[in-house]
Amino acid sequence: MKSSMVAGIIMIVLGGIALGYNYTYTTRETVLQVGPLKAVAEEAHTVAVPAILGWVLVVGGVCVVAFGALSKKS
């Protein structure tokens, strides 16, 4: 298998993952502290990978695979 075909397949897989991937993390913030008592607020944040990045990887990977399959064997 040509290296361009492998690179195209990897791009397609990474693009598919990017389309469905959201990273979530939680932050804690102390909002009130009186002596030993403490009030803490937790807030969840979600970071999404831009969909255009996933589509560019998928379409680019398909093009690389197609051109790799159609090119002359060397």
Secondary structure, DSSP 8 states (H G I E B T S, - for coil): --HHHHHHHHHHHHHHHHHH-EEEEEEEEEEEEETTEEEEEEEEEEEE--HHHHHHHHHHHHHHHHHHHHS---
